[in-house]
Amino acid sequence: MHDFLTDPRFAGIEKFEGKVWLSSPTMHGDEQKWVDDAILTNWVSTVGQNINEVEKGIASYLGISYVVGLSAGTAALHLAVRLAGEKLYGIPQAHHGVLEGRKVFCSDMTFDATVNPVAYEDGEAVFIDTEPDTWNMDPVSLEKAFEIYPDVKLIVLAHLYGTPGKMEEIRRIADAHGALIVEDAAESLGAKYKLDGKWVETGTLGQYSCISFNGNKIITGSAGGMFLTNSKEDADKVRKWSTQSREPAAWYQHEELGYNYRMSNIVAGVVRGQLPYLDEHISQKRKIWERYERGLAGLPVKMNPWDREKSIPNFWLSCLTIDPEAMEYVERGDLDEHWTSEAGKSCPGEILGALAAFNAEGRPIWKPMHMQPIYRSHDFITRAGLASKDGVMTSDTGSDIFRRGLCLPSDNKMTEEQQDRIIEIIKRCFG
Ligand SMILES: Cc1ncc(COP(=O)(O)O)c(C=O)c1O
């Protein structure tokens, strides 16, 4: 292990007294009020005013008709995928997932919660490579995927790190093939996208969309998520599934498989206190991204890109990639990595190690799904077509961003002084 604190390159830099986080919860006070309200009025359950209010609040913020509060973004994604599966393929036999024997086109560079629901429903995720302009699903590779598998009818995609993907192109391709879109807006709540000349919110761009209030998200409930749709019938179905699929009888009556996925009124109290601060958090995160961009200018690095004409990200996480010629030699295994220090060059492992030594939290770029042991045997489609399996293909965009990129400390409570010190640490890594 390299000792960064005694490395002369970092002389004069002080370790942070309190940890600077990647992205931690930021409470404002009202959260306590609404949680107390739930407890004092005895609505300590999966029904209550906090849930009603946050469902209304999110519907109005996003401009979507129906919102169902759930226990997690993952639960929302599961029910969205199941619903899309039933629409496309009908109700499955008992003990069979609705996607059994079906392929689904999925974002490759995302958190695994985006794609796992396809496996929960016995489907087979086919991963679509990433484009370099926004780091999301590549429409060109998606078109290629439909050439190879024209019968696929479902696309599951995410907006990575709060940056909207190329939704106009993707929606056009989906429509041309009669495919449904499940949109994972877990990381992008509050990000905007210009669709056919009109600004809309991420979370309204799929037939079914999902958001998350996990503790690291732009606003949080400590946990929680939401299912979003413009169809009342679909929202009613998801609400029913999320509360164990009870039929309207005096006793427990069940015709369909159910889940215990409903949001708690306590969790909703935290979200209710956070919601008025969503725009403030976004503007703080944007300032952080812009300060990094200015501070890192002159280094052989690029910030995570976005389409300035068609999107306004929520800037949830600031990231960078190191230019290819400034990358040190790195060997990465499944669980560890080794690099060789070289003057004027660096690598994500070195920068993350230096940040950690000075008590700041960064993170590697989310490792693409086609490289994950659990999904390595799945098909992976790039602009060139079907890539070779078993994670050996390295010329795709996703694995290149993973190799050269990292997520920077992006906490909205980080002070300018702290961020400047982080920028200085990164500069010294290239010394
Ligand atoms: C892209 C993405 N999808 C889904 C999830 C899952 O959300 P949750 O943690 O609320 O289940 C997360 C993060 O947690 C995420 O980053």
Ligand as a Chemical Component Dictionary entry (heavy atoms), coordinates in Angstrom:
data_LIG
# 
_chem_comp.id                   LIG 
_chem_comp.type                 NON-POLYMER 
_chem_comp.pdbx_formal_charge   0 
_chem_comp.three_letter_code    LIG 
# 
loop_
_chem_comp_atom.comp_id 
_chem_comp_atom.atom_id 
_chem_comp_atom.alt_atom_id 
_chem_comp_atom.type_symbol 
_chem_comp_atom.charge 
_chem_comp_atom.model_Cartn_x 
_chem_comp_atom.model_Cartn_y 
_chem_comp_atom.model_Cartn_z 
_chem_comp_atom.pdbx_ordinal 
LIG C1 C1 C 0 -29.067 3.822 -11.048 1  
LIG C2 C2 C 0 -29.680 3.271 -9.801  2  
LIG N1 N1 N 0 -30.755 2.465 -9.923  3  
LIG C3 C3 C 0 -31.367 1.950 -8.851  4  
LIG C4 C4 C 0 -30.915 2.198 -7.585  5  
LIG C5 C5 C 0 -31.603 1.526 -6.454  6  
LIG O1 O1 O 0 -32.303 2.376 -5.643  7  
LIG P1 P1 P 0 -32.582 1.944 -4.117  8  
LIG O2 O2 O 0 -31.287 1.964 -3.396  9  
LIG O3 O3 O 0 -33.534 2.991 -3.655  10 
LIG O4 O4 O 0 -33.192 0.582 -4.145  11 
LIG C6 C6 C 0 -29.788 3.016 -7.408  12 
LIG C7 C7 C 0 -29.189 3.374 -6.104  13 
LIG O5 O5 O 0 -29.323 2.978 -5.057  14 
LIG C8 C8 C 0 -29.157 3.555 -8.539  15 
LIG O6 O6 O 0 -28.068 4.327 -8.425  16 
# 
loop_
_chem_comp_bond.comp_id 
_chem_comp_bond.atom_id_1 
_chem_comp_bond.atom_id_2 
_chem_comp_bond.value_order 
_chem_comp_bond.pdbx_ordinal 
LIG C1 C2 SING 1  
LIG C2 N1 SING 2  
LIG C2 C8 DOUB 3  
LIG N1 C3 DOUB 4  
LIG C3 C4 SING 5  
LIG C4 C5 SING 6  
LIG C4 C6 DOUB 7  
LIG C5 O1 SING 8  
LIG O1 P1 SING 9  
LIG P1 O2 DOUB 10 
LIG P1 O3 SING 11 
LIG P1 O4 SING 12 
LIG C6 C7 SING 13 
LIG C6 C8 SING 14 
LIG C7 O5 DOUB 15 
LIG C8 O6 SING 16 
# 
